[in-house]
Amino acid sequence: MMVLDTHTWLWWIQGTADSLPSKTKALIKHEPGPVGIASVSCLEVAWLAKKGRIVLPVSVEDFFTKAIEQAGLVLLPLTP
C-alpha cells in the first residue's frame, strides 16, 4: 500500500501541473495495491482551509467525498 502525505494528496487530487514530478504521478497511478491517506490529513486540510492557506473548490465535506471516495483512496485510521 502506498500512503500519500497531505500535500502529495492535495497536489495529486487537484491535478496541479508542476507540483508533482511526473515520476511520482506515475508511481501513484500504477500502484498495484491500494493508495491511502492518513485520517489526520483530513484534519490538516480542514485546518488549512479554515486558516485560508488553501482554497477548496467546494465545501470541506464535499471535497473529502470527492478526494477520497471518488478517487478510490483508502482512509487510514489514526492509531498510536
ChimeraX attribute file (.defattr): number of C-alpha atoms within 10 A of each C-alpha:
attribute: neighborCount
match mode: 1-to-1
recipient: residues
	/A:1	10
	/A:2	15
	/A:3	17
	/A:4	17
	/A:5	13
	/A:6	18
	/A:7	14
	/A:8	17
	/A:9	20
	/A:10	18
	/A:11	15
	/A:12	19
	/A:13	14
	/A:14	13
	/A:15	12
	/A:16	10
	/A:17	10
	/A:18	8
	/A:19	14
	/A:20	16
	/A:21	9
	/A:22	11
	/A:23	9
	/A:24	12
	/A:25	16
	/A:26	11
	/A:27	11
	/A:28	19
	/A:29	11
	/A:30	10
	/A:31	12
	/A:32	10
	/A:33	9
	/A:34	12
	/A:35	20
	/A:36	18
	/A:37	20
	/A:38	17
	/A:39	15
	/A:40	15
	/A:41	19
	/A:42	18
	/A:43	12
	/A:44	13
	/A:45	21
	/A:46	19
	/A:47	13
	/A:48	14
	/A:49	15
	/A:50	12
	/A:51	10
	/A:52	10
	/A:53	10
	/A:54	13
	/A:55	13
	/A:56	16
	/A:57	9
	/A:58	10
	/A:59	12
	/A:60	16
	/A:61	11
	/A:62	12
	/A:63	17
	/A:64	16
	/A:65	12
	/A:66	15
	/A:67	17
	/A:68	19
	/A:69	12
	/A:70	9
	/A:71	12
	/A:72	12
	/A:73	18
	/A:74	17
	/A:75	17
	/A:76	14
	/A:77	10
	/A:78	9
	/A:79	6
	/A:80	3
